[in-house]
Amino acid sequence: MAAITSMHPGPSRDRETLLMAKPTIKSKRSIAKLDSLEGFGLRAEQQSSPKRRRIDTPIDLSIAENWSIRPELVSLFRDVIRNELSPEHLSYSDSHRGDTKTMQALSTFFNHYFNPHISVKPSQIALSPGSSSSLAGLVGQICDPGEGVLVPAPFWNGFDFHFAVHAQVHPVIAPMDDLEHAFDADALLESLTVAYEKSSLQTRALLLTTPGNPLGQCYTPDTLQRCAKFCQDRDLHLICDEVYALSYFAKSTDGSSPFHSILTLDLASLACDPSRIHMGCVVSQANPNLILALQLPTSTEVSALTTLCTTALLTSPTLAELVRVNRERLGASYKAITNVLQAHRVQYIPATAGLFVFARLKPNATAKDETDFQQRLRITGIVVSPGQAYHIGPENRGWYRLTFALPPAQLQQALAILDQCLTDDEAENVKDT
């Protein structure tokens, strides 16, 4: 096995000398990546963080993970590994473009569940180790280092990290200050226009997340069409992150917009260039050079066990039932958490999809009030994600994102803690007045 070694500097070289020599032993790309990491508080000298989950830690409502159908998935994957794992799965992928069975399974999956205007072919798909890697790779192909991607806020704060670290690309924030109308087409296009025109960065793309994170709502077909035209008029790429596509749990009679994929658009009728439209798997139906550039570097990054399990899930005869059960359980968990919020008259953004709800647990809060309340929740037993992490601006203090896609017993325990904390906070407010 080959090894990479580096000579120890020896005791005579002091720290100042080492720091001065530091840039000479790394590429500009490496230095830029390290600068980005340091901007997020990560340094090579620090100790590794402890594991995220321990038995004695608070219940974590800050991480967007779906536990709703974990038992069923674990059972399915165990059976697959037990019955289908073969010696061939310890070899390289069967194609330098990615595992062919997985791409075929994804193609069938998208054509069935995403209702594309033009059927998705396996050759139009680029595999990657995960959605964040997929989007960062896509942005890195579209943008040069130092350029920008237009993103309506609030948005997932992971975009900041992954775009900066992996592609040296930066979000151009289009703030949607009225959170209750953040998915309104007129307000969205106005904010996008202002942000685009004011940005000092060369902007190459617009990134939409539907269903949204952290608001859990979906863009209408009309909004997607108008965004496509917005991009066409400015020579921008349009990227849609649709990672929560099958998490739509709202009733069809409640008047909310159901999920519509960017793949549903008739781009020809809109006079939009299809080579600039991408869904973050990545699926790009009219840009084979882009797909090739994404496929080749990542085809060896996706493990054989991952492709085996993913293909088994996507081709399983139980998939439709799993999708139904997932939506049903997400809906029940959402109802449970919003019942607590409603009981305390807490303002929240009604969600129709996703794993979380955005709630104003601490109205009229200062920055210190937000931090103090978050710390009180942690001490009491739950961890929440502060709204300011999603670029909502200081005028929107007191918001938090609460993940509800937990095992039922754990969710009930978390809601009991939240209920008590809100009750205590109300009592303190009465006392102060």
Phi, psi and chi 1 to 4 in degrees:
 res  aa     phi    psi   chi1   chi2   chi3   chi4
   1 MET       -  131.7  178.9  178.7  -65.8      -
   2 ALA   -73.7  150.4      -      -      -      -
   3 ALA  -133.4  147.5      -      -      -      -
   4 ILE  -104.1  122.7  -61.5  175.3      -      -
   5 THR  -118.2  158.0   62.1      -      -      -
   6 SER  -137.6  129.7  178.7      -      -      -
   7 MET   -66.7  135.8  -66.6 -180.0   63.3      -
   8 HIS   -67.6  137.3 -165.7  -80.7      -      -
   9 PRO   -69.0  -19.5   25.1  -34.8      -      -
  10 GLY    86.9  157.4      -      -      -      -
  11 PRO   -70.3  -18.3   25.9  -34.1      -      -
  12 SER   -78.5  -16.6   62.5      -      -      -
  13 ARG   -92.1  119.7  -60.0 -173.3   65.1 -173.4
  14 ASP   -82.1  173.6   58.9   22.9      -      -
  15 ARG   -64.1  -37.6  177.4  173.0  174.1   79.0
  16 GLU   -61.0  -41.8 -178.5  177.8   -6.0      -
  17 THR   -62.8  -41.4  -56.6      -      -      -
  18 LEU   -63.0  -41.6  -71.7  173.8      -      -
  19 LEU   -65.9  -37.3  -70.3  174.7      -      -
  20 MET   -66.8  -34.3  -69.7  176.8   62.9      -
  21 ALA   -80.6  -14.9      -      -      -      -
  22 LYS   -51.7  -47.6  179.5 -179.0  175.7 -177.7
  23 PRO   -66.0  -22.7  -20.9   33.7      -      -
  24 THR   -77.7  -10.5   66.9      -      -      -
  25 ILE  -110.0   12.0   59.8  174.8      -      -
  26 LYS  -136.0  153.5  -70.0 -171.9  -62.7  -67.3
  27 SER   -73.0  163.9   67.2      -      -      -
  28 LYS   -60.5  -34.6  -68.1  180.0 -179.8  178.9
  29 ARG   -63.6  -42.0 -175.1 -172.5  -58.6  108.4
  30 SER   -66.5  -42.3  177.1      -      -      -
  31 ILE   -62.2  -42.1  -67.9  171.1      -      -
  32 ALA   -63.5  -39.2      -      -      -      -
  33 LYS   -67.2  -42.4 -179.7  169.8  -72.3 -169.8
  34 LEU   -65.0  -37.9  -72.5  173.7      -      -
  35 ASP   -62.0  -40.9  -73.6  -15.9      -      -
  36 SER   -64.1  -43.1  -64.1      -      -      -
  37 LEU   -61.8  -42.4  -72.0  169.0      -      -
  38 GLU   -65.2  -30.6  -70.9 -174.9    0.5      -
  39 GLY   -64.1  -22.4      -      -      -      -
  40 PHE  -100.3   14.7  -69.8   95.0      -      -
  41 GLY    81.0   15.5      -      -      -      -
  42 LEU  -105.3  123.1  -59.9  172.8      -      -
  43 ARG  -131.9  152.3  -66.8  176.2  175.9   82.1
  44 ALA   -65.0  -26.0      -      -      -      -
  45 GLU   -77.4  -20.5  -65.9   82.9    5.2      -
  46 GLN   -75.9  155.9   71.2 -178.4   20.8      -
  47 GLN   -71.5  151.7  -64.1  -70.3  -33.7      -
  48 SER   -62.7  143.0  -62.2      -      -      -
  49 SER   -68.3  149.5  -60.4      -      -      -
  50 PRO   -67.1  163.3   24.3  -33.9      -      -
  51 LYS   -57.1  145.3  -68.6 -177.9  179.1  178.9
  52 ARG   -65.6  -37.0 -178.7  177.6  -67.0  158.7
  53 ARG  -115.1  126.9  -63.4 -177.8 -177.0  -80.7
  54 ARG  -134.3  158.1  -66.2 -176.9 -174.1  -84.9
  55 ILE   -60.5  -35.1  -65.4  175.5      -      -
  56 ASP   -93.0    6.8   56.6  -12.5      -      -
  57 THR   -85.6  162.3   55.6      -      -      -
  58 PRO   -63.1  163.1  -20.4   31.6      -      -
  59 ILE   -72.1  128.5  -60.7  173.3      -      -
  60 ASP   -93.6  107.7 -163.4  -17.3      -      -
  61 LEU  -101.8   10.7  -53.5 -174.9      -      -
  62 SER   -96.1  -18.6   69.5      -      -      -
  63 ILE   -99.2  129.0  -55.0  -62.2      -      -
  64 ALA   -82.8   77.5      -      -      -      -
  65 GLU  -118.9  142.5  -66.9 -178.4  -18.7      -
  66 ASN  -101.9  112.1 -172.2    1.1      -      -
  67 TRP  -102.1    7.5  -73.1   75.7      -      -
  68 SER   -63.7  -37.4  -62.6      -      -      -
  69 ILE  -125.1   29.6   53.4  172.1      -      -
  70 ARG   -59.0  -45.6  -71.3  -76.4  178.8   98.7
  71 PRO   -57.8  -42.5  -24.9   35.6      -      -
  72 GLU   -66.3  -40.0  -70.9   84.6   -8.1      -
  73 LEU   -67.6  -43.4  -67.8  178.6      -      -
  74 VAL   -60.8  -41.9  169.1      -      -      -
  75 SER   -62.6  -44.1  176.5      -      -      -
  76 LEU   -62.8  -45.3 -172.3  152.4      -      -
  77 PHE   -68.8  -35.5  -65.3  151.1      -      -
  78 ARG   -61.9  -43.3  -80.0  177.3  176.3  162.4
  79 ASP   -64.4  -39.5  -71.9  -16.6      -      -
  80 VAL   -64.0  -47.4  168.4      -      -      -
  81 ILE   -66.3  -37.3  -67.7  172.9      -      -
  82 ARG   -67.9  -39.3 -177.1 -175.9  -56.9  112.6
  83 ASN  -102.5  -22.4  -61.0  -37.0      -      -
  84 GLU  -119.2  -14.4  -62.1 -175.3   25.4      -
  85 LEU   -64.4  128.1 -177.8   63.7      -      -
  86 SER  -131.8  167.4   67.5      -      -      -
  87 PRO   -55.9  -31.3  -27.5   35.7      -      -
  88 GLU   -62.6  -25.9  -73.7   73.5   20.4      -
  89 HIS   -72.7   -7.7  -71.8  110.4      -      -
  90 LEU   -94.7    6.1  -57.5 -177.6      -      -
  91 SER   -98.3  178.1  -61.5      -      -      -
  92 TYR   -64.5  164.8  -69.8  113.6      -      -
  93 SER   -58.4  154.2  171.4      -      -      -
  94 ASP   -78.1    1.8   62.7   -3.7      -      -
  95 SER  -152.5  143.6  168.3      -      -      -
  96 HIS   -70.0   -8.9   62.7  -83.8      -      -
  97 ARG   -93.8   -6.2  -67.1  173.6  176.9  -96.0
  98 GLY   124.7  164.3      -      -      -      -
  99 ASP   -61.2  120.6 -175.3   84.2      -      -
 100 THR   -68.2  -35.8   55.8      -      -      -
 101 LYS   -65.9  -38.8  -70.1 -178.1  179.3  178.9
 102 THR   -68.0  -41.6  -57.1      -      -      -
 103 MET   -67.3  -35.8  -70.1 -167.0  -67.8      -
 104 GLN   -66.3  -41.3  179.3   60.5   60.0      -
 105 ALA   -64.2  -41.0      -      -      -      -
 106 LEU   -64.9  -40.9  -79.0  167.2      -      -
 107 SER   -58.2  -49.2  169.3      -      -      -
 108 THR   -61.4  -41.5  -57.5      -      -      -
 109 PHE   -61.2  -49.5  170.4   74.5      -      -
 110 PHE   -63.6  -40.6  -70.0  133.4      -      -
 111 ASN   -65.9  -29.7  -70.5  -30.0      -      -
 112 HIS   -83.6  -44.6 -179.4   76.0      -      -
 113 TYR   -99.1  -19.5  -74.0   99.7      -      -
 114 PHE  -105.6   -4.6  -75.2   59.8      -      -
 115 ASN    50.9   53.6 -167.4   30.0      -      -
 116 PRO   -68.2  146.2   26.8  -35.3      -      -
 117 HIS   -64.3  -38.1 -179.3   71.6      -      -
 118 ILE  -120.5  130.4  -60.8  174.3      -      -
 119 SER   -56.9  140.4  -64.8      -      -      -
 120 VAL   -82.6  130.8  175.8      -      -      -
 121 LYS   -99.9  151.8  -59.8  176.3 -178.9  178.3
 122 PRO   -56.1  -33.4  -26.0   34.8      -      -
 123 SER   -69.2  -11.1   60.7      -      -      -
 124 GLN   -97.1   10.8  -61.5  166.4  -15.7      -
 125 ILE  -117.6  136.9  -60.9  171.2      -      -
 126 ALA  -117.9  122.4      -      -      -      -
 127 LEU   -79.2  155.4  -58.5 -178.7      -      -
 128 SER  -154.2  167.5   73.2      -      -      -
 129 PRO   -65.9  -16.9  -20.7   32.4      -      -
 130 GLY  -178.0  173.5      -      -      -      -
 131 SER   -65.7  -39.0   58.4      -      -      -
 132 SER   -64.0  -44.8  -62.8      -      -      -
 133 SER   -61.8  -39.3  172.9      -      -      -
 134 SER   -61.4  -48.5  178.6      -      -      -
 135 LEU   -68.0  -41.8  -73.5  169.1      -      -
 136 ALA   -63.2  -40.2      -      -      -      -
 137 GLY   -64.0  -41.0      -      -      -      -
 138 LEU   -63.4  -47.2  176.8   58.0      -      -
 139 VAL   -62.1  -37.5  166.1      -      -      -
 140 GLY   -65.6  -27.8      -      -      -      -
 141 GLN   -80.3  -30.1  -67.6  -65.2  -31.5      -
 142 ILE   -84.4  -36.0  -68.8  171.9      -      -
 143 CYS  -111.9  149.9  -55.4      -      -      -
 144 ASP   -86.6  157.5  -75.6  -37.2      -      -
 145 PRO   -53.9  136.6  -28.0   35.8      -      -
 146 GLY    91.4   -7.8      -      -      -      -
 147 GLU   -88.8  178.8  -66.2 -177.8  -25.0      -
 148 GLY  -126.3  159.1      -      -      -      -
 149 VAL  -124.4  126.4  172.8      -      -      -
 150 LEU   -73.4  127.4 -167.1   59.6      -      -
 151 VAL  -138.4  121.7 -169.1      -      -      -
 152 PRO   -70.5  136.0   20.9  -27.7      -      -
 153 ALA  -104.4  145.0      -      -      -      -
 154 PRO   -77.0  148.7   27.1  -34.3      -      -
 155 PHE  -145.1  164.3   59.8   84.4      -      -
 156 TRP   -59.2  127.4  177.8   53.5      -      -
 157 ASN   -70.0  -10.9   56.2   -9.7      -      -
 158 GLY   -65.1  -24.2      -      -      -      -
 159 PHE   -59.9  -40.8  -68.9  152.3      -      -
 160 ASP   -54.8  -50.0  -61.3  -80.1      -      -
 161 PHE   -68.7  -55.0  178.9   84.8      -      -
 162 HIS   -66.9  -38.3  -69.4  -73.1      -      -
 163 PHE   -68.4  -42.4  -70.3   -0.1      -      -
 164 ALA   -69.6  -45.5      -      -      -      -
 165 VAL   -74.7  -43.4  170.9      -      -      -
 166 HIS   -89.5  -27.1  -64.1  -64.2      -      -
 167 ALA  -128.3   -4.6      -      -      -      -
 168 GLN    53.1   41.4  -72.4   80.1   58.5      -
 169 VAL  -117.7  150.3  172.1      -      -      -
 170 HIS  -125.8  141.9  -49.5  -72.8      -      -
 171 PRO   -67.3  137.8  -17.9   31.1      -      -
 172 VAL  -102.0  106.7  175.3      -      -      -
 173 ILE   -80.5  128.0  -60.2  173.2      -      -
 174 ALA  -110.6   95.7      -      -      -      -
 175 PRO   -71.6  135.3   25.5  -33.0      -      -
 176 MET  -109.0   88.5  -58.4  -62.4  -64.8      -
 177 ASP   -66.9  -33.3  -63.7  -28.5      -      -
 178 ASP   -87.7   95.3 -175.4   -6.4      -      -
 179 LEU   -62.5  -30.8  -61.9  178.9      -      -
 180 GLU   -72.0  -15.1  -66.0 -171.2  -16.9      -
 181 HIS  -124.8   29.9  -63.7   91.9      -      -
 182 ALA   -67.2  -20.4      -      -      -      -
 183 PHE  -103.8   12.3  -79.5   68.1      -      -
 184 ASP   -74.0  129.8  175.6   78.3      -      -
 185 ALA   -62.6  -45.8      -      -      -      -
 186 ASP   -62.9  -45.4  -68.9  -24.3      -      -
 187 ALA   -65.3  -39.5      -      -      -      -
 188 LEU   -63.2  -50.3  173.4   64.4      -      -
 189 LEU   -63.6  -35.3  -90.6  -64.9      -      -
 190 GLU   -63.9  -45.4 -179.8 -179.5   -4.6      -
 191 SER   -66.3  -41.5 -178.4      -      -      -
 192 LEU   -61.6  -41.9  -68.2  175.8      -      -
 193 THR   -63.3  -46.2  -59.1      -      -      -
 194 VAL   -63.8  -45.9  171.6      -      -      -
 195 ALA   -64.1  -41.3      -      -      -      -
 196 TYR   -63.6  -44.4  175.9   79.0      -      -
 197 GLU   -72.2  -28.8  -67.1  176.8  -10.1      -
 198 LYS   -88.6  -16.3  -73.4 -173.7  174.5 -178.7
 199 SER   -67.0  137.4  176.3      -      -      -
 200 SER   -85.6   -9.9   60.3      -      -      -
 201 LEU   -88.5  149.4  -62.2  177.8      -      -
 202 GLN   -70.8  113.7  176.9   67.1   57.1      -
 203 THR   -97.5  129.5  -56.5      -      -      -
 204 ARG  -110.9  -18.2  -64.2  -65.6 -173.2 -173.4
 205 ALA  -156.1  161.7      -      -      -      -
 206 LEU  -113.9  130.1  164.6   61.9      -      -
 207 LEU  -112.6  121.1  170.8   61.2      -      -
 208 LEU  -111.8  146.9  -59.7  176.0      -      -
 209 THR  -117.6  118.1  -57.2      -      -      -
 210 THR  -143.1  121.8 -176.0      -      -      -
 211 PRO   -59.1  152.0  -22.1   33.8      -      -
 212 GLY   -81.2  156.9      -      -      -      -
 213 ASN  -131.8  111.7  178.7    1.0      -      -
 214 PRO  -106.1    5.0   36.9  -37.4      -      -
 215 LEU   -86.2  -18.5  -60.8 -174.9      -      -
 216 GLY    67.3   34.7      -      -      -      -
 217 GLN  -124.2  167.6  -63.7  179.5   -8.4      -
 218 CYS  -117.2  145.1  -57.7      -      -      -
 219 TYR   -76.5  143.4  -70.3  112.9      -      -
 220 THR   -77.1  161.1   65.0      -      -      -
 221 PRO   -56.0  -38.3  -26.8   35.4      -      -
 222 ASP   -62.7  -41.3  175.0   68.5      -      -
 223 THR   -65.3  -42.5  -57.3      -      -      -
 224 LEU   -62.3  -40.7  -66.2  175.8      -      -
 225 GLN   -63.8  -43.6  -68.8  171.7    8.8      -
 226 ARG   -67.1  -35.0  -68.1  176.0   64.3  178.6
 227 CYS   -68.3  -36.8  -74.6      -      -      -
 228 ALA   -63.2  -41.9      -      -      -      -
 229 LYS   -67.9  -38.9  -68.4  178.5 -179.5  177.9
 230 PHE   -55.5  -45.7  172.9   91.1      -      -
 231 CYS   -69.3  -41.1  -69.1      -      -      -
 232 GLN   -59.6  -42.2  179.4   67.3   26.8      -
 233 ASP   -66.3  -21.3  -67.7  -17.5      -      -
 234 ARG  -116.7   11.1  -66.1  160.7  179.2   80.7
 235 ASP    57.7   40.9  -68.6  -32.6      -      -
 236 LEU  -103.1  152.7  -58.9  176.6      -      -
 237 HIS   -81.9  149.6  -70.7 -102.4      -      -
 238 LEU  -116.3  120.8  174.0   57.0      -      -
 239 ILE  -115.1  131.5  -54.7  167.7      -      -
 240 CYS  -116.9  118.1  -91.8      -      -      -
 241 ASP   -86.9  112.7  176.2    7.3      -      -
 242 GLU  -119.2   36.2  -58.2  179.6   -1.3      -
 243 VAL   -63.3  -25.9   68.3      -      -      -
 244 TYR   -99.8   22.8  -62.8  111.5      -      -
 245 ALA   -54.1  -43.4      -      -      -      -
 246 LEU   -93.8   15.9  -61.7 -169.3      -      -
 247 SER  -100.9   14.0   67.6      -      -      -
 248 TYR   -69.6  118.4 -175.5   82.6      -      -
 249 PHE  -120.0   -2.7   54.3   77.6      -      -
 250 ALA   -70.6  155.9      -      -      -      -
 251 LYS   -74.5  144.7  -56.0  -64.7 -175.9 -176.1
 252 SER   -67.5  -12.5   58.4      -      -      -
 253 THR   -97.7    3.5   56.2      -      -      -
 254 ASP   -89.5    1.4   68.8   -3.8      -      -
 255 GLY    84.8   -2.8      -      -      -      -
 256 SER   -79.8  159.7   62.3      -      -      -
 257 SER   -79.6  124.9  174.7      -      -      -
 258 PRO   -72.1  174.7   26.1  -32.6      -      -
 259 PHE   -71.8  132.3  167.3   71.8      -      -
 260 HIS  -129.2  125.9  -66.6  -85.6      -      -
 261 SER   -77.8  153.2  172.4      -      -      -
 262 ILE   -62.4  -22.1 -165.8   68.3      -      -
 263 LEU   -69.5  -15.2  -60.4  175.3      -      -
 264 THR   -77.7  -14.9   63.4      -      -      -
 265 LEU   -70.7  139.9  -63.0 -171.3      -      -
 266 ASP   -88.2   89.6 -179.8   -4.4      -      -
 267 LEU   -67.8  -31.0  -62.7  174.8      -      -
 268 ALA   -63.1  -43.5      -      -      -      -
 269 SER   -67.3  -23.2   70.4      -      -      -
 270 LEU   -90.0   -4.5  -61.7  173.8      -      -
 271 ALA    58.1   41.1      -      -      -      -
 272 CYS  -110.0  140.9  -69.7      -      -      -
 273 ASP   -71.2  112.5 -179.6   -1.5      -      -
 274 PRO   -67.6  -18.3   24.8  -33.8      -      -
 275 SER   -72.4   -9.2   71.3      -      -      -
 276 ARG  -105.7    7.2  -67.7  174.7  174.6  -92.9
 277 ILE  -110.7  126.7  -52.2  -64.9      -      -
 278 HIS  -140.0  141.0  -37.6  -74.3      -      -
 279 MET  -107.3  134.0 -168.4  -95.1  -81.4      -
 280 GLY   -75.2   66.8      -      -      -      -
 281 CYS  -103.3  -45.2  173.4      -      -      -
 282 VAL   -98.8  141.0  173.2      -      -      -
 283 VAL  -119.4  124.2  173.8      -      -      -
 284 SER  -138.6  114.0 -170.4      -      -      -
 285 GLN   -90.3   -6.5  -66.3 -173.0  -77.9      -
 286 ALA  -140.5   28.7      -      -      -      -
 287 ASN  -141.1   72.2 -160.6  -34.1      -      -
 288 PRO   -62.7  -31.6   20.7  -32.4      -      -
 289 ASN   -65.4  -39.7  -70.8  -26.0      -      -
 290 LEU   -64.2  -46.0  173.2   65.6      -      -
 291 ILE   -61.3  -43.0  -73.3  -64.6      -      -
 292 LEU   -60.7  -43.3  179.3   62.6      -      -
 293 ALA   -63.7  -29.7      -      -      -      -
 294 LEU   -83.8  -35.8  -70.3  168.1      -      -
 295 GLN   -67.2  -46.6  -73.5  175.0  -26.8      -
 296 LEU   -63.5  -45.2  -64.1 -176.3      -      -
 297 PRO   -70.6  -27.6  -17.0   31.0      -      -
 298 THR  -100.7   -9.0   60.5      -      -      -
 299 SER   -62.1  -29.7   62.4      -      -      -
 300 THR   -92.9   -1.3   57.5      -      -      -
 301 GLU   -89.6  -15.0  -64.8  177.5    0.5      -
 302 VAL   -96.5  118.9 -176.4      -      -      -
 303 SER   -69.9  157.8   73.6      -      -      -
 304 ALA   -63.2  -36.5      -      -      -      -
 305 LEU   -65.4  -37.1  -73.8 -179.8      -      -
 306 THR   -63.7  -47.7  -62.1      -      -      -
 307 THR   -67.0  -35.1   56.6      -      -      -
 308 LEU   -61.8  -49.4  175.5   64.3      -      -
 309 CYS   -70.1  -40.8  -69.2      -      -      -
 310 THR   -62.8  -45.7  -59.8      -      -      -
 311 THR   -62.7  -40.8  -56.3      -      -      -
 312 ALA   -62.7  -41.1      -      -      -      -
 313 LEU   -65.2  -48.2  172.4   62.6      -      -
 314 LEU   -69.1  -22.6  -64.1  178.8      -      -
 315 THR  -106.2    4.9   58.8      -      -      -
 316 SER   -69.7  139.3  171.1      -      -      -
 317 PRO   -65.6  -13.2   21.0  -31.2      -      -
 318 THR   -93.4    1.2   65.6      -      -      -
 319 LEU   -58.4  -47.1  178.0   60.3      -      -
 320 ALA   -59.7  -39.7      -      -      -      -
 321 GLU   -68.7  -37.8  177.9   63.2   10.1      -
 322 LEU   -63.3  -41.7  -74.9  172.2      -      -
 323 VAL   -62.2  -44.1  170.8      -      -      -
 324 ARG   -63.7  -46.7 -175.1 -164.5   67.5   77.2
 325 VAL   -64.3  -39.3  170.8      -      -      -
 326 ASN   -59.8  -47.8 -179.1   57.9      -      -
 327 ARG   -63.8  -40.9  -71.5  172.7  169.0  167.0
 328 GLU   -63.1  -45.1 -178.4  179.3  -86.0      -
 329 ARG   -70.9  -37.4  -68.7  176.8 -176.6  171.9
 330 LEU   -62.1  -42.5  -73.0  174.8      -      -
 331 GLY   -61.7  -41.0      -      -      -      -
 332 ALA   -66.4  -40.2      -      -      -      -
 333 SER   -67.7  -39.5  -64.0      -      -      -
 334 TYR   -62.1  -42.9  173.7   73.9      -      -
 335 LYS   -63.0  -39.3 -180.0  173.3  176.2   55.7
 336 ALA   -63.6  -44.0      -      -      -      -
 337 ILE   -74.7  -36.2 -163.7  168.7      -      -
 338 THR   -72.1  -25.6   53.5      -      -      -
 339 ASN   -61.0  -41.1  -77.7  -15.1      -      -
 340 VAL   -66.7  -44.3  172.7      -      -      -
 341 LEU   -61.9  -43.2  -61.5  176.3      -      -
 342 GLN   -66.0  -36.3  -68.6  169.2    5.8      -
 343 ALA   -61.9  -27.8      -      -      -      -
 344 HIS  -105.7   12.7  -68.0  -85.8      -      -
 345 ARG    54.2   40.2  -64.6 -174.7  173.7   86.1
 346 VAL   -83.8  129.6  170.8      -      -      -
 347 GLN   -70.4  134.7 -179.8 -174.0    3.7      -
 348 TYR  -148.1  159.5   65.4   92.9      -      -
 349 ILE   -89.2  116.6  -54.3  -59.5      -      -
 350 PRO   -58.4  122.3  -22.9   33.8      -      -
 351 ALA   -98.1  150.6      -      -      -      -
 352 THR  -120.9   -9.8   58.9      -      -      -
 353 ALA  -157.3  166.7      -      -      -      -
 354 GLY    96.9 -165.7      -      -      -      -
 355 LEU  -119.1    9.0  -42.2  176.0      -      -
 356 PHE  -151.8  165.9   30.8   72.0      -      -
 357 VAL  -132.5  143.7   62.6      -      -      -
 358 PHE  -101.7  116.8 -150.8   53.5      -      -
 359 ALA  -131.6  145.4      -      -      -      -
 360 ARG   -95.9   81.7 -160.7  168.2 -157.0  174.4
 361 LEU   -71.1  -22.8  -57.1  179.9      -      -
 362 LYS  -132.9   77.5 -167.8   69.9  176.9  174.7
 363 PRO   -67.2  154.1   22.8  -31.6      -      -
 364 ASN    57.2   34.4  -55.3  -45.2      -      -
 365 ALA   -89.3  150.7      -      -      -      -
 366 THR   -89.0  174.0   63.9      -      -      -
 367 ALA   -59.7  -39.3      -      -      -      -
 368 LYS   -67.7  -39.9 -175.8  177.4 -176.2  -57.3
 369 ASP   -58.2  -42.9  -68.1  -23.6      -      -
 370 GLU   -59.7  -48.7  -80.2 -173.2  -23.8      -
 371 THR   -64.9  -43.2  -57.2      -      -      -
 372 ASP   -62.5  -41.5  -70.5  -12.4      -      -
 373 PHE   -69.1  -39.2 -171.9   70.8      -      -
 374 GLN   -61.7  -40.8 -175.0  179.1   -0.7      -
 375 GLN   -68.0  -35.8 -175.7   60.4   24.5      -
 376 ARG   -64.1  -42.1 -179.8 -169.5  -61.1  179.3
 377 LEU   -61.3  -42.6  -68.6  173.5      -      -
 378 ARG   -62.8  -44.6  175.4 -176.8  -74.3  -86.9
 379 ILE   -63.1  -36.8  -67.4  172.0      -      -
 380 THR   -74.7  -26.9  -49.8      -      -      -
 381 GLY   138.9    5.8      -      -      -      -
 382 ILE  -135.9  147.6   56.8  175.7      -      -
 383 VAL  -111.5  130.4  179.3      -      -      -
 384 VAL  -123.0  165.3  -62.3      -      -      -
 385 SER  -104.0  122.6 -173.2      -      -      -
 386 PRO   -68.9  140.5   25.8  -33.7      -      -
 387 GLY   -62.2  -30.0      -      -      -      -
 388 GLN   -62.7  -21.6  -68.4  -59.1  -51.7      -
 389 ALA   -66.0  -16.1      -      -      -      -
 390 TYR  -104.8   18.1  -56.0   94.6      -      -
 391 HIS    64.7   43.0  -59.9  -78.8      -      -
 392 ILE   -88.3  -10.1   60.9  173.3      -      -
 393 GLY    88.0  152.8      -      -      -      -
 394 PRO   -65.4  -17.0   23.5  -33.4      -      -
 395 GLU   -73.5  -11.6   67.9  -81.3    2.8      -
 396 ASN  -115.9   64.1  -78.5  -49.1      -      -
 397 ARG   -81.0  153.2  -68.6  -75.3 -177.5 -171.8
 398 GLY    93.9    3.6      -      -      -      -
 399 TRP   -92.5  148.6  -69.8   87.8      -      -
 400 TYR  -143.7  148.4  -57.8   84.8      -      -
 401 ARG   -97.6  128.5 -167.6 -168.3   70.7  175.2
 402 LEU  -118.1  116.2  -48.6  174.2      -      -
 403 THR   -80.7  132.3  -60.9      -      -      -
 404 PHE  -115.2   -1.4   52.3   76.1      -      -
 405 ALA   -82.9   60.3      -      -      -      -
 406 LEU  -110.0  165.2  -59.9  175.4      -      -
 407 PRO   -56.7  141.6  -24.2   33.8      -      -
 408 PRO   -52.1  -45.7  -27.5   35.0      -      -
 409 ALA   -64.4  -40.0      -      -      -      -
 410 GLN   -68.8  -38.4 -165.8  174.9   49.5      -
 411 LEU   -63.9  -43.8  177.6   62.2      -      -
 412 GLN   -61.3  -39.5  -69.9  -55.1  -45.8      -
 413 GLN   -64.7  -43.0 -177.3 -178.0   -4.6      -
 414 ALA   -64.4  -40.4      -      -      -      -
 415 LEU   -68.7  -33.1  -65.2 -177.2      -      -
 416 ALA   -64.4  -40.4      -      -      -      -
 417 ILE   -66.4  -44.9  -65.2  171.4      -      -
 418 LEU   -61.5  -44.0  177.3   62.0      -      -
 419 ASP   -57.8  -44.3  179.2   61.8      -      -
 420 GLN   -68.0  -40.3 -172.6   59.0   55.4      -
 421 CYS   -64.1  -40.5  -75.2      -      -      -
 422 LEU   -67.3  -38.4  -68.6  172.5      -      -
 423 THR   -62.3  -45.0  -61.3      -      -      -
 424 ASP   -63.8  -39.4  -66.2  -16.1      -      -
 425 ASP   -66.3  -39.3 -164.0   54.1      -      -
 426 GLU   -63.0  -41.1  -68.7  164.0   -2.2      -
 427 ALA   -63.6  -40.0      -      -      -      -
 428 GLU   -65.8  -38.9  -72.0 -175.5   11.1      -
 429 ASN   -64.6  -39.2  -69.0  -21.8      -      -
 430 VAL   -64.4  -41.2  169.8      -      -      -
 431 LYS   -63.0  -40.8 -174.7 -172.7  -58.8 -177.5
 432 ASP   -66.8  -28.0  -67.7  -20.7      -      -
 433 THR   -86.6      -   57.5      -      -      -
